[in-house]
Amino acid sequence: MTATSAETAATPAAVIARLDRILGYALPVLLLILAADLLNGIVRGPQWMWNEVRLARSFGPAYGYSLYPGEHAIGPIIGTMHAPFGYLVYTSLAVLKDPVAALLAGCALSALLCFVPLLWIHMHGGQGARLIGGYGFLACSAMVLAGPGSNYSALNIHVDAAAVAAAVLAAGILATARAPAATGVLACSAALGVLSVASKQTMAPIPVALACFLLIAEGPRQCLRYLLLQLLSAALIGAAVLLAFRPPRDLLFNTYTLASRVPADPRRLWLGLTIERASLIAVLPALAVLLAGVLFGATNGARARVNANRWLVFLLAALFQVPFALLGWSSLGGDVNHLGVVTIFVVLTATTGLTMAPGTPMLVQRALLVGIIVASLALPRQLPGNLAGLSNNPCEIACRYEKRHPGRVYFLENPLAVLLADGRLTHFDFALHDRERAGFPVTAEQLAAGVPPHYQLVAYPPTYDLPPAGELRRLSQSMKQVSEPGLEGWYVFQRADDGTR
């Protein structure tokens, strides 16, 4: 090799080209691992009781039940305390009558709602080769799957999926738009931001964060236009919700009165600040490099810098969401999915910044993306076991039993099984417990309206870990534990012949 050819081979452009060829060969393998990891999360879904309960809530309207039973309503209570749009997304799956198929479809729908917007943003907004957009998506997805809270939101049946999808798209539209953003672009973003709140009330900071981003990036006039479009979207969506779910007092009782009275445990706040730390460590180097580039870059003026780095909208969304996430996490019954929303926006900040930020050295960009993937992507070793257990999940077992013995057992934790077996919705015990904690215990008449009229047994699956509501505790005092064919391993109790049946 001549000196000239050796120098050419050692130039930065040649090194990057050679590295990109290697990355191009590795990308399909890494995407296959990611797909297997997603499949593992989806097939694990039917084993978790909460997926069944949440799907039963969404299926209820398709079977003629009210999504929001009022304070004094006589009917099944299953705990619908979120805004309606997230529930209605899953209602589209109510044509499925097999419990395993319904639960798998629900978890798959959640995955699509989460990961399709991530793919669109990385492939649409990146500067340079699509290969880097692919690696940005892979790094972002690996981090989402690695975080306990973000994994919860992405792969389980929950209103989070629709709320996060709408919020990410609303921010992504602004991140990928050229300033000044056109009115149509602003309208789409505004409507999606409002839809995120119409899926989950704790997403309320997102529209505010997006408006503040426009104020910084494009000035007061664009911000005012955006606020007007948000108000218009809120009026239209709000009117549709009030027309669809009447009377309004029942909607407000469930989504505001009950939700606001859930007790909180302030001691959980510090744990909430640290629980996602392990999953975010991998993006800290990328965030440090990116923020240094924004602060010390050649672009002058805050507005010009933000416009050159519009991916900062995700960081602003994360910062605005933190207080509401901690509030939701600290509520009794709150879980890590509240914190997962913040994680998703922080990870998006890092991965979209690496694919979109101008001036980032290409070698540094590629090294950081690969580092995130190596630190986060895991082999789905549990996939064979989860596949083998599909036909033996609690919902499937309860549904089979209910079809053979209609109304004989009251399945407190398996409302979807009974709904799919004979079209009847029953009380979910933790929803009754929530009402009790909020100061609205059900009456004897309300309790009787949500249980099988002539049931002889009460059954809890082997994984039972929730306290029954007071009425159910008092009822269980007159029961004795028995064994029941078809429910081996379950906690089964027989009602006493004391006139209460």
C-alpha positions, 0 to 999 in steps of 0.5 A: 500500500502506498503512503497516499492510500494509507493516509486515505484509509486513515482519514476520519471519513474513511474510518466512519465509512468503515464503521458504518459498514460494520454497524450495517451488518450488526443492525439486523441482528440487534433488531432481531434481539429487540424483536424477541425482547418485545415478544417476550414482554407481550407473551408474559402479559397474560400471566399478570392479573392487572392486564386482565382487569384493565382489559375488562374495563375497556371491554365493558362498554362493548358488552353494554356496561357503563365505563364510569358507574356513579357513586350510587350506581347499581352495577359492577365496579372495576375501577375506571379512574382515568380519562376515557380515551386510553380505555377506548383504544382497547375497546376496539379489541372487544371482538376477541372472545378468547382470553389469551388472544385478547390479552396478547392483542392488548399487550401487542397494541400497547407495544405498537402505540409505544414503539411506532412513534419512537421509530417515526421520530428517529427515522424522520428527524435524523440528520444524515444516514438512515442507519444512524436513525435506526441505531437511535431507535434501537438505543431508545427502544433498548432503554425503554425496555430496560427501565422498570417504569417505561417497560411497564408502560410499553408492554402492558395493557394500560392507558399509559400506552395511548397517553405516551403515544399521543404525548411523544408524537405531539412533541416529536412533531414540534421537534422535527418541524422547521421554524416557524412551524406551519399552522397545520403542524401546530394543530396536529401537535396541539390535538395530540397533546390534548389527547394525551391528557384525555387518556390520563389526567397526570399528562396535564403538564405535557401541553404546557411544556410544548407551549413553553417550548414554542415560546422559547424557540419561536416567540410569543406569537407562535406560542399564542397561536399554539395555545389557541389551537390547544384550547380549540382541541380541548373544547372539541375533545371535551365536548365529545367526551361529555356527550359520550359519557353521561351524566357528567357527574359520574365521569367527574366522580370517577376521574376526579373525586375518587382519583383525588382522594387516593391517600398518598405516602410521602415516604415514597418520594425519595424512592421515586427519585432513585428507582429509575436511576440504573436505567438512566445511567447509560444515557448520562454521557450522551446527555452531557455531550449534547448539553455541552454542545448546546451551551458552548456551540457556535450558534449565538442566542438562546432562540437560535440554539433551541431552534438548531436543537429542537430535540430539547422539547423532549427534555422540557417535557420530562422536566415538566412531568417530574412533579406529576410523576412523583405525585402519582408514584407516591399515591397508594396503589401508584406504580413505577409506570408514572416514573416511566413516562419521565424515563421515556422523555429523558431517553428520547432527549439523548437518542434524538439529540445524537441523531439530530444535533448539528455539530456532534462528531460522527465518531462520538455520535456512533460510539454513544449510541452503541454504548447505550445499546450495549448497556441496555439490550438484554437477551430474552432468556425467559421467552421459551418459558413464557410461551409455554405458559400461555395456555395456563394463565389465570384468566384462561383457567377461570374462563374455562371453569366459568364456561363449564360452571356458569355463576358457580364461582365469584372470581374477584380478580378475574373480571375479563374471564367471566365477561368473555365466558358469559358476557357478565361483568362483576366487581373487581375487589381492589376497585371496591377497596379504592372506593372504601379508602376514598370514603365511598364504601358500597352499599349491600345493594351495590355489592349484590349487583356486581356478584353472581346472584347464586354463587357458591364459591369465591376464588382467588388465583395463586398469585393473589396479593391484594386486600379485599374490600371491607364488604368482601372481608366480612363476607369471607368470615363465613366461608371455609377454604375448600379444594375445587376440581379445575381450580387446583392451586387456587384459593377457593372458599365455600359460602356457608348456608346462612341465608346470605346466598 
